[in-house]
Structure formats: structure tokens, C-alpha cells
Amino acid sequence: MAVYTFKTAEELRDMIADFKGFSWGSMKSRTKLGINKKSRIDHSVTAEQFYGPSGITAIGTKYLGIGYDYRTSVVNKRVKVEVENAEEWNPQSLPFGQWVEGSKVIIVHTPKDADREHYYLRVTYNSKNSKNNTSELFVNGGKDKLSEEQIKRLNEFMAPKAEPKIAAENSQGLDDEDAITVRTFDLENILELTFGGDTFIKI
């Protein structure tokens, strides 16, 4: 297995954009957890007072598939579970952005609140290979784990959970356990990526 290092999203883009084929892999990433500015229970307490100016950082590992052909993956699954007219299915267009020229793993897009292009890794996974995903919460920009008190009071700063809704049949015509989930991850947030026999580490 070869190990490569990168400093910027653009460097990682150049290393993996031309990947062809398919590979299962893993990704370690760092993202900022969205929380309310004040406690929902005690409005005199702010998130900054309790969690610091940098807020809460989630660092976790996900297991996923890279370089997939979305339509082929779904159609093969539909055939396997004997969905009627299994091959008569086509995906919708990308929800945002466009493929980097010549790539089927990297999307380029300029978010509304950004002044430059961002690059995103397009991946797939299902409920079976996501069961081993892990995530931990930190403060001080990812340096320190949350204290017991910070964990205990976290729900105060989170939006209340919505009432569960009865899920309609998904657009793939598959049960939730068989459905193929597609996600995109900003390369800015990736700390380590392993697939196709190679590992890429941010330094």
C-alpha cells in the first residue's frame, strides 16, 4: 500500500480525480457540529461560554465506496432483489455542481457563502457497510474531547429532533437496507482517505 500526503484540497483533488473503477475504502474527516447559539433551557448560557469560541468539532471515520457507477450499482441491486422492471431506472442529475473534467469521483462547486470553488468527493454506501462508522466530539478546534458536563448538556444546544415520519418508498424502489446512499464530502474536511490500495493523509 502506498501512502501519500497532501496539504490542500486542491492537492488531494489532483491525486484522486483520475481514479477509475470501484473500491471500498474509509475516510477520516473533521467537521464543525451545528449547534444553537444559546441553551434552549437556560437562555443566559451561550454555546461559546460552554464550548469555547471554536465550538464543537466532530472527527469520525466512515466506510464507503469510491468510483462507483451509481446507475449500474442501483440497477444491479434491483435485479438482485427482483424488482419489477429492474433495469428501467435512471438517476437524477447531480444535486449541485458538476464533475471535474474527466473525473467520476470529484465534483466542483462554489457554495453561496464562499468566494471560491470547493471540491467534493462523491461516494456511496448502504446501511450494512455504515454500521462500523465512528465519531467523536471535541472542543478547542479538535484538540480536546468534550468533558462529561459538556456531553451531558449538549442536547440543550441542539435543535429538537423532529417527529419521525413514515418513510415513503425511496426512488430506487428498494428497501432501506438495500438502498444505495450517495453522499458528497468537502475535500477541505478530509483528514485521511484510503481506497484502491492507497492512503492519503493530510499534513
Residue pairs with C-beta under 8 A, 6 or more apart in sequence:
1 197
1 198
1 199
2 197
2 198
2 199
3 198
3 199
3 200
3 201
4 15
4 198
4 199
4 200
4 201
5 200
5 201
5 202
5 203
6 12
6 15
6 200
6 201
6 202
6 203
7 202
7 203
9 118
9 119
9 186
9 187
9 188
9 190
10 119
12 119
12 187
12 190
12 193
12 200
12 202
13 100
13 106
13 119
13 187
15 200
16 105
16 106
16 121
16 193
16 200
17 100
17 102
17 103
17 105
17 106
18 102
18 103
19 66
19 67
19 103
19 104
19 105
19 195
19 196
20 67
20 104
21 67
21 196
22 65
22 66
22 67
22 68
22 69
23 65
23 66
23 67
23 195
23 196
23 197
24 63
24 64
24 65
24 66
24 129
24 195
25 63
25 64
25 65
25 66
25 193
25 194
25 195
25 196
26 61
26 62
26 63
26 64
26 192
26 193
26 194
26 195
27 61
27 62
27 64
27 121
27 123
27 185
27 190
27 192
27 193
27 194
28 59
28 60
28 61
28 190
28 191
28 192
28 193
29 59
29 60
29 62
29 185
29 189
29 190
29 191
30 57
30 58
30 59
30 142
30 189
30 191
31 57
31 58
31 189
32 55
32 56
32 57
32 58
33 55
33 56
33 57
33 58
33 137
35 47
35 51
35 55
35 56
35 154
35 157
35 158
36 47
36 157
36 158
36 159
37 46
37 47
37 48
38 44
38 45
38 46
38 47
38 157
39 45
39 46
39 47
39 50
39 153
39 156
39 157
40 156
40 157
40 160
41 156
42 156
45 156
47 55
47 157
48 55
50 150
50 153
50 157
51 139
51 146
51 150
51 157
52 139
52 140
54 139
54 140
54 141
55 139
56 137
56 138
56 139
56 146
56 154
57 137
57 138
57 139
57 141
57 142
58 135
58 136
58 137
58 138
59 135
59 136
59 138
59 142
59 191
60 133
60 134
60 135
60 136
61 133
61 134
61 135
62 125
62 130
62 133
63 125
63 129
63 130
63 132
63 133
64 123
64 124
64 125
64 129
64 130
64 183
65 73
65 123
65 124
65 125
65 129
66 105
66 121
66 123
66 195
66 196
67 104
67 105
67 195
67 196
68 123
68 124
69 104
70 91
70 124
70 180
70 182
71 89
71 90
71 91
73 124
73 180
74 89
74 91
74 172
74 174
74 180
75 86
75 87
75 89
77 172
77 174
77 178
77 180
78 86
78 87
78 89
78 172
78 173
78 174
79 86
79 87
81 174
81 175
81 178
83 173
83 174
89 172
89 173
92 171
94 107
95 184
96 107
96 109
97 107
97 108
97 109
97 120
98 107
98 108
98 109
99 106
99 107
99 108
100 106
100 107
100 108
100 119
104 122
105 121
105 122
106 119
106 120
106 121
106 122
106 187
107 119
107 120
107 122
107 184
108 117
108 118
108 119
108 120
109 117
109 118
109 120
110 116
110 117
110 118
111 118
118 186
118 187
118 188
119 186
119 187
120 184
120 185
120 186
120 187
121 184
121 185
121 187
121 190
121 193
122 182
122 183
122 184
123 182
123 183
123 184
123 185
124 180
124 181
124 182
124 183
125 180
125 181
125 183
126 177
126 178
126 179
126 180
126 181
127 176
127 177
127 179
127 181
128 177
130 181
136 145
137 145
137 146
137 151
137 154
138 144
138 145
138 146
139 145
139 146
139 150
146 154
167 176
170 176
170 179
172 179
172 180
174 180
190 200
190 202
191 201
191 202
192 199
192 200
192 201
192 202
193 199
193 200
194 200
